[in-house]
Amino acid sequence: MKGIASFVPRSDHLVPFPESADRDAAKTVQAADDFGHVVGSRPLGVFSPPSVAALCEFVAVAGPRGLPVSARGGGYSVYGQGQAEGGYVVDLGALNEVRCTPAARTVTAGAGARWSEVVRAALAEGLTPPVLPDHLGGSVGGLLSTGGLGGSSHRHGLVADHVRELAVVTGAGEEVTCSRERHRDLFDAVLAGLGQCALIVRATLDLVPAPALVRRFRLYHHTPGTFFADQRALARDDRFSHVCGQARPALDGAWDYMIEAVAPHTGQLPVDDTLLTGGLEHDRDTEEIENLSYEEFLRRMDRDERILRTTGEWQRPHPWLTLLLPEEAAAEFVPKVLADHAQNGLRACGVVQLRPLTSRALRAPLLRRPPGELLCLLSLMRTAPPGAPENVREAVAANRALYERARDLGGVLHPTSAVPMTSGDWRAHFGPAWETLARAKHRYDPHSVLTRGYGLWP
Ligand SMILES: Cc1cc2nc3c(=O)[nH]c(=O)nc-3n(C[C@H](O)[C@H](O)[C@H](O)COP(=O)(O)OP(=O)(O)OC[C@H]3O[C@@H](n4cnc5c(N)ncnc54)[C@H](O)[C@@H]3O)c2cc1C
């Protein structure tokens, strides 16, 4: 298990290899940490490949020497998943070209490009990826390596489910182009594959026509029962293109629940909102309805990020936990979790996200999910106070305890979480997919140097 926030940059240990690795101590310090500020590591250095060929050369030399190599995109991991203790962090920032091909309805993006850049290029052609994450600051490679869930995932699955082709560099330092038709085993091992078999350098994704406007509904519930019943109904039908939700602190230690649902909108009036909200059980007196441009909706987190940067919360430790629950367990499990005193901090600082998902829409084989057709994603996005490592340690221990409770109900961890996991835990997590992943790891990362931050292998 890793230590909490205690890293020392080992500039004295910078080895003369590889020649092209960056010895800049500031970059190495940054690579020893991430958005979570929960665990730290001691990388030897940072390598910023100017080209795919340079990355191939680097990995081909690092592998036989057993030097760990992890890619870094946006650095939004919360538990060291992109760190490289005793090895090299590869900063893919320079591989960030984004090219849209409207005739083919595709966009090709370098792994280091941010989703905000993909959105900009696609919208300029009136197109959009069918699924996008809420936060557009992460990198293309980083999100595809974890799968990528968004507001439209109940209908269209993962961001990774819309990848047409990938260019990757394997742990043997070879560039390979893979897709459903070519090197399918590698393609399936890379999408939601936690960077274990190859580093993504370029991805081509399908696009669909983008609406100009959307109509956004915020529907408030005072009881979890009606909230989960409505989320269930909205996951099953197609009336909204995007659905997500939150639990929000209410008076006297209680929680309210809010569904945010979005539908494409022509802008023509009059609009019959009852067609969209008919049959739902929210509090009609408090519903909020507004029109937004689609771009404004996609960039909705930019403002939140600006505010959190100003208040300093963005820079604080983020011991986050994300679980996928069987939907039928969520209505009982979630209120119990929120009533637990270990979660009190969430009332003051953090976000509780609840997203409905349908299993049939999720296709990448390595994205593990509970059995059953309807699922609920619970994300406890808490912010810990600065300078209080004890508090962070307690939050991580609470995450682990909650993960075990959820697992007993058939729940599954989302690997982006701040939860200590043993290799045995990962084996159980992947279940029947473990052997396939292990075979692909052996074949494509023969020296087992890639993305060790997850701790998958003994
Ligand atoms: C504010 C916030 C909001 C978020 N919202 C969402 C959301 O809506 N939906 C969602 O699904 N996730 C969400 N996440 C989780 C986030 O998208 C994932 O953690 C993602 O992996 C981060 O990618 P990154 O490039 O920023 O991070 P990094 O820390 O740079 O990378 C994440 C992981 O991917 C690996 N990696 C990076 N680049 C590559 C590559 N080219 N090839 C192979 N592996 C690579 C890294 O080594 C690391 O293991 C959110 C996170 C934050 C902090």
The ligand as an SDF file (V2000), in Angstrom:
LIG
                    3D

 53 58  0  0  0  0  0  0  0  0999 V2000
  -12.8310   17.2240  -11.9700 C   0  0  0  0  0  0  0  0  0  0  0  0
  -12.8850   15.8480  -12.5710 C   0  0  0  0  0  0  0  0  0  0  0  0
  -13.9940   15.4570  -13.2830 C   0  0  0  0  0  0  0  0  0  0  0  0
  -14.0490   14.1860  -13.8640 C   0  0  0  0  0  0  0  0  0  0  0  0
  -15.1420   13.8330  -14.5910 N   0  0  0  0  0  0  0  0  0  0  0  0
  -15.1940   12.6280  -15.1940 C   0  0  0  0  0  0  0  0  0  0  0  0
  -16.3100   12.2490  -15.9940 C   0  0  0  0  0  0  0  0  0  0  0  0
  -17.2580   12.9920  -16.1700 O   0  0  0  0  0  0  0  0  0  0  0  0
  -16.2910   11.0130  -16.5530 N   0  0  0  0  0  0  0  0  0  0  0  0
  -15.2430   10.1420  -16.3850 C   0  0  0  0  0  0  0  0  0  0  0  0
  -15.2740    9.0520  -16.9330 O   0  0  0  0  0  0  0  0  0  0  0  0
  -14.1790   10.4870  -15.6440 N   0  0  0  0  0  0  0  0  0  0  0  0
  -14.1440   11.6870  -15.0390 C   0  0  0  0  0  0  0  0  0  0  0  0
  -13.0570   12.0230  -14.2730 N   0  0  0  0  0  0  0  0  0  0  0  0
  -11.9860   11.0420  -14.1200 C   0  0  0  0  0  0  0  0  0  0  0  0
  -10.8830   11.3030  -15.1600 C   0  0  0  0  0  0  0  0  0  0  0  0
  -11.4330   11.5320  -16.4070 O   0  0  0  0  0  0  0  0  0  0  0  0
   -9.9880   10.1110  -15.2530 C   0  0  0  0  0  0  0  0  0  0  0  0
   -9.2760   10.0200  -14.0510 O   0  0  0  0  0  0  0  0  0  0  0  0
   -8.9950   10.2110  -16.4260 C   0  0  0  0  0  0  0  0  0  0  0  0
   -8.2800    9.0300  -16.4750 O   0  0  0  0  0  0  0  0  0  0  0  0
   -8.0920   11.3950  -16.2720 C   0  0  0  0  0  0  0  0  0  0  0  0
   -7.2910   11.5350  -17.3820 O   0  0  0  0  0  0  0  0  0  0  0  0
   -6.0820   12.5800  -17.3430 P   0  0  0  0  0  0  0  0  0  0  0  0
   -5.4210   12.5900  -18.6350 O   0  0  0  0  0  0  0  0  0  0  0  0
   -6.5320   13.8800  -16.8420 O   0  0  0  0  0  0  0  0  0  0  0  0
   -5.2630   12.0340  -16.1320 O   0  0  0  0  0  0  0  0  0  0  0  0
   -3.8220   11.3430  -15.9480 P   0  0  0  0  0  0  0  0  0  0  0  0
   -3.6570   11.3050  -14.4670 O   0  0  0  0  0  0  0  0  0  0  0  0
   -2.7950   12.0540  -16.7290 O   0  0  0  0  0  0  0  0  0  0  0  0
   -4.0530    9.8890  -16.5050 O   0  0  0  0  0  0  0  0  0  0  0  0
   -4.9860    9.0230  -15.9540 C   0  0  0  0  0  0  0  0  0  0  0  0
   -4.5510    7.5690  -16.1420 C   0  0  0  0  0  0  0  0  0  0  0  0
   -4.4710    7.3030  -17.5280 O   0  0  0  0  0  0  0  0  0  0  0  0
   -3.1460    6.9290  -17.8810 C   0  0  0  0  0  0  0  0  0  0  0  0
   -2.8770    7.5520  -19.1650 N   0  0  0  0  0  0  0  0  0  0  0  0
   -2.7770    8.8670  -19.4250 C   0  0  0  0  0  0  0  0  0  0  0  0
   -2.5460    9.0390  -20.7250 N   0  0  0  0  0  0  0  0  0  0  0  0
   -2.5140    7.8050  -21.2710 C   0  0  0  0  0  0  0  0  0  0  0  0
   -2.2980    7.3260  -22.5860 C   0  0  0  0  0  0  0  0  0  0  0  0
   -2.0650    8.1650  -23.5930 N   0  0  0  0  0  0  0  0  0  0  0  0
   -2.3090    5.9930  -22.8040 N   0  0  0  0  0  0  0  0  0  0  0  0
   -2.5460    5.1240  -21.7930 C   0  0  0  0  0  0  0  0  0  0  0  0
   -2.7410    5.5120  -20.5290 N   0  0  0  0  0  0  0  0  0  0  0  0
   -2.7260    6.8540  -20.2890 C   0  0  0  0  0  0  0  0  0  0  0  0
   -2.2710    7.4920  -16.7830 C   0  0  0  0  0  0  0  0  0  0  0  0
   -1.0330    6.8110  -16.6790 O   0  0  0  0  0  0  0  0  0  0  0  0
   -3.1610    7.2730  -15.5970 C   0  0  0  0  0  0  0  0  0  0  0  0
   -3.1070    5.9270  -15.1860 O   0  0  0  0  0  0  0  0  0  0  0  0
  -12.9760   13.2780  -13.6790 C   0  0  0  0  0  0  0  0  0  0  0  0
  -11.8610   13.6760  -12.9440 C   0  0  0  0  0  0  0  0  0  0  0  0
  -11.8010   14.9360  -12.3970 C   0  0  0  0  0  0  0  0  0  0  0  0
  -10.5860   15.3180  -11.6110 C   0  0  0  0  0  0  0  0  0  0  0  0
  1  2  1  0
  2  3  1  0
  2 52  2  0
  3  4  2  0
  4  5  1  0
  4 50  1  0
  5  6  2  0
  6  7  1  0
  6 13  1  0
  7  8  2  0
  7  9  1  0
  9 10  1  0
 10 11  2  0
 10 12  1  0
 12 13  2  0
 13 14  1  0
 14 15  1  0
 14 50  1  0
 15 16  1  0
 16 17  1  0
 16 18  1  0
 18 19  1  0
 18 20  1  0
 20 21  1  0
 20 22  1  0
 22 23  1  0
 23 24  1  0
 24 25  2  0
 24 26  1  0
 24 27  1  0
 27 28  1  0
 28 29  2  0
 28 30  1  0
 28 31  1  0
 31 32  1  0
 32 33  1  0
 33 34  1  0
 33 48  1  0
 34 35  1  0
 35 36  1  0
 35 46  1  0
 36 37  1  0
 36 45  1  0
 37 38  2  0
 38 39  1  0
 39 40  1  0
 39 45  2  0
 40 41  1  0
 40 42  2  0
 42 43  1  0
 43 44  2  0
 44 45  1  0
 46 47  1  0
 46 48  1  0
 48 49  1  0
 50 51  2  0
 51 52  1  0
 52 53  1  0
M  END
$$$$
